[in-house]
């Protein structure tokens, strides 16, 4: 089945006229979406916790942050942009009591809806608009006249207009300028988690660390190992980002291209691919989601140990020293 992609011409901002949108959580994504919605002429209110940096940023941006319960009571569309493990409790305590027919619930990640941690009443529209980029990019592209591609999905549609409202929302944050791809909560959630775990965060960081360790254990200077296994990742990823994998290979040396083709499969073996399938099964079954929610309930003991282990690795000490030598990195911060 061909993928459905919508653009500005397919979305009607008039569907948001007379409606108030509440942004619950003014983090990076909340700020980007909130500012873009406001600049598109949408009536936006923001919820944040007093005394936090995000609260102060919202005030600085001209919003008057309020409690989540007050925002949910006032708004017609409630967009929940807090961290995944917090959403269910926030919804039950502060949002659910104010949801009624005619209101809509919006997400930018399907985790809590797909795995059932949030179960809205059947008379509520539930849809997702998920920009495929951080809130800072959502904002900067909008200001420059462009947009970040978005995903749109509908879980509940009692009004019969959930998709159209979702597309209007996507247009208001600039996503329809680039294109809005229709998907499902299931597909977005499971592919997002898999990509994070197997490739973007888990796979890539472990591959880099393993390469670094291999060189250091063989007697090479940690600084050389850092440059070859971490620093230059950006060069390769940037080339892939713009030109794709085959395009990247055309932009490195023939030696690097041959080495990549002939040795890459020795790193990503059949066993690696089996483990990837196992990871995907854990996501689809809900095992990972349950594990993560339980980890938070227990105070994150394993999370804290793994973070501490990562922070103390030699690659971090060496990296901090080398990054301090590079003015272009200091400026980027």
C-alpha angles and dihedrals in degrees: 000000000000117000116251115231123184129198139189092284089059095054130073118207089193087079088071095050112114090015127112119216121205119205107205105201121023098213124130094296094039092052094048094049095040095053093045092049091050092048088052089059097258121144104245133182126183135215122204139146114266115246096027125117089243090055091051091048091052090052090048089052091055101260126127103222117215139181117288091243092054092047092049091049093052101039132083093199119037116197112194111207103161122115116292097248092054100047101081094053093045090049096049096045104035112015111032094064089061099044117108140154111301094035125106133215117211132192137180093206126036099215100112096039096044095048093042100244087127116041110180122201113270093245091064123092110233120192140152133226109183120181111211093227141048120286091252090061091043087057100041094048091049092051090050091052097257135093146218116248113254139201120227126197137166124214101169126019112175091145092053089228104080094112093047091049090048091052090049089052091049090051091050092056092045099254096119089060088069099029138278117230119207115229140143133262088246095052095044094047098045096043092045093052093044093050091050095048104037102033123001103043112003101031099040098043093047091047091052093046093047091051091048092049092048093056095043093048088051090058102261120138113268089229091059091046091051094052095048099041105033115010095056093048088088092058091054096041092048090053091049091046092057103029108020126239096298089046090053090053090054089056100052128068120284087243091057091045093052092044091051095050095044101039105031093079089055088063097040097046133173087267090054090052090049089053090050089054089050090052090051091050090053089053095046093047092052092243093124093046091051091047092051095047091048090049089057093047090055093051096262099279096163093040091054093048093050092047091050091048090052093048093052098049116118091240089067094051093047092042094053091053094047095044088053088061093057115081093191090061093047089052091049090058 
